[in-house]
Amino acid sequence: MIGTVLFGALAPAQAAEPPSAQSVEPDGAAVESRAQTGEAPPDGGGGKEAPKVRALEEAPPAPERTPRPAAAEWDAAEPVRLARDRSGAACKARMRREWLRIDCTAPSLAMVRTLGASAGEAWFGLDQKGSDGLATGVSVVFPVRLGDRRVIEIGSESFEYRGQVGFSTSFVISEQWLDGDAGPLVSVL
């Protein structure tokens, strides 16, 4: 299923699940740079090391098919580390059963579209609006199952020469779990 959601037109119907402010350690880049500089790992303020976040591809979800989690269920969802996360700290990933939720923040978010998918289930929800009336955050929810392949683009509105409006890509979410793979590969680029 290929489709586009322009937030201005569909935002009220899609806004049922606002993103949460839980944080997830990036894909290891910060850990590698701390190891090279000898810097201490982040802690929770009490001198304890931050809890290890499960890598999604190393501990894949069970093969059973369950219904999409309700909005309240995401509060207890487990943070997970993606195969690649080039968003910096702009995107966070959480898992509930085989369902993955990726919350991303950026100014002037205006569209989410599926560029290609072998499985048609994906839901998009938008966060509160910024001063320009556009979204500042988006949630993308989809199941991670063996055989899946999908690419989802999140775009921002950009203002061009002489008041023309265009779109630029803020994030691309890629998910695949092919036969023979140990687990799913999910990336935010």
C-alpha positions in Angstrom: 0.0 0.0 0.0 1.4 3.3 -1.0 0.0 6.5 0.4 0.6 10.0 1.6 -0.7 11.8 4.6 -0.7 15.6 4.5 -1.1 16.7 8.1 -3.2 19.8 7.3 -5.9 17.7 5.7 -6.0 14.6 8.0 -4.5 15.8 11.2 -7.6 15.7 13.5 -8.4 12.1 12.6 -4.7 11.0 13.0 -4.0 12.7 16.3 -5.1 9.9 18.7 -1.7 8.8 19.8 0.7 11.7 20.8 4.4 10.9 21.0 5.9 10.4 24.5 9.1 12.0 25.8 11.0 8.8 26.6 14.6 8.8 25.5 16.6 6.1 23.8 20.3 5.9 23.4 21.4 6.5 19.8 22.7 3.6 17.7 26.0 3.4 19.5 27.8 6.4 18.0 27.8 8.2 21.3 29.0 5.0 23.1 31.9 4.7 20.6 32.9 8.3 20.9 32.9 8.0 24.7 35.1 4.9 24.5 37.6 6.8 22.3 37.8 9.9 24.6 37.6 8.0 27.8 34.5 9.9 28.8 32.3 8.3 31.5 28.9 6.8 30.4 25.8 8.8 31.1 24.0 8.0 34.4 20.7 8.7 36.0 22.2 11.2 38.4 22.9 8.6 41.1 26.3 7.4 39.7 24.7 4.3 38.1 25.2 3.4 34.5 22.1 3.9 32.3 20.1 0.8 31.6 21.1 -1.1 28.4 18.5 -0.8 25.7 17.7 -3.9 23.7 18.9 -4.0 20.1 15.9 -4.8 18.0 17.8 -7.0 15.5 19.5 -9.0 18.2 16.2 -9.9 20.1 13.4 -9.9 17.5 9.7 -10.0 18.5 7.7 -13.2 18.7 6.0 -14.4 15.5 2.5 -14.2 16.9 0.2 -11.6 15.4 -1.5 -9.3 18.0 -3.8 -6.3 17.6 -2.3 -2.8 17.5 -1.6 -1.6 21.1 -4.0 1.0 22.5 -2.7 4.5 23.3 -2.3 3.8 27.0 -0.3 0.6 26.4 2.6 2.7 24.9 3.3 4.2 28.3 4.8 0.8 29.4 6.4 0.1 26.1 10.1 -1.0 26.1 12.6 1.4 24.5 14.6 -0.3 21.8 17.8 0.5 19.8 17.5 0.5 16.0 20.0 -0.9 13.6 20.9 2.7 12.5 19.6 6.0 13.8 21.0 9.0 12.0 18.4 11.4 13.5 20.5 12.3 16.5 18.1 12.5 19.4 15.2 13.6 17.3 13.7 10.1 17.0 12.9 7.5 19.8 11.8 3.9 19.3 9.6 1.8 21.6 8.3 -1.8 21.2 5.1 -3.4 22.5 4.8 -7.1 21.5 5.6 -7.1 17.7 4.5 -3.4 17.3 7.1 -0.7 16.9 6.5 3.0 17.5 8.9 5.6 16.3 8.4 9.2 17.6 10.2 12.0 15.7 10.4 15.7 16.3 11.3 18.4 13.9 9.9 21.9 13.0 7.2 22.3 10.4 6.3 18.6 9.9 3.8 18.5 7.1 3.6 15.0 5.6 4.2 11.3 6.1 4.0 9.0 3.2 4.7 5.3 2.5 7.1 5.0 -0.3 6.8 1.3 -0.5 5.7 -1.6 1.6 5.1 -5.3 1.4 2.8 -5.1 4.4 0.1 -2.5 4.4 -0.3 -1.8 8.2 1.1 1.5 9.3 -0.4 4.3 11.4 0.7 7.9 11.7 -0.2 10.4 14.4 0.8 14.0 14.8 1.9 15.9 17.9 1.1 19.4 19.0 1.3 22.2 16.5 4.1 24.8 16.5 3.7 28.6 16.1 3.5 28.1 12.3 0.5 25.9 12.7 2.4 22.8 11.5 3.2 19.7 13.6 6.4 19.5 15.7 6.3 15.7 16.2 5.0 12.6 14.6 4.4 9.0 15.7 4.7 6.1 13.2 3.4 2.7 14.4 3.7 -0.5 12.5 4.2 -4.2 13.2 7.6 -5.8 12.7 7.0 -9.3 11.3 9.1 -11.8 9.3 8.8 -11.0 5.6 8.1 -7.3 6.1 9.7 -4.5 4.0 8.7 -0.9 4.1 10.0 2.6 3.6 8.2 5.7 5.2 9.2 9.3 4.5 8.5 12.1 7.0 8.7 15.6 5.4 8.8 19.2 6.5 7.3 22.1 4.8 9.9 24.6 3.4 9.3 28.1 2.2 10.9 28.8 -1.1 11.6 31.8 -3.3 8.7 34.3 -3.7 6.5 32.5 -1.2 6.4 29.2 -2.9 6.0 26.2 -0.6 7.8 22.9 -1.0 8.6 19.8 1.0 11.9 18.5 2.2 12.6 15.1 3.7 13.3 15.2 7.4 13.5 11.5 8.1 13.2 8.2 6.3 12.2 5.1 8.2 13.3 1.8 6.6 12.2 -1.6 8.0 13.0 -5.1 6.6 12.9 -8.6 8.0 13.7 -11.0 5.2 13.7 -14.8 5.4 17.0 -16.0 6.7 17.7 -12.8 8.7 18.3 -13.2 12.5 16.0 -10.3 13.2 14.6 -7.1 11.7 16.7 -4.2 10.4 15.0 -0.9 11.2 16.7 2.4 10.5 15.9 6.1 10.7 17.9 8.1 8.3 
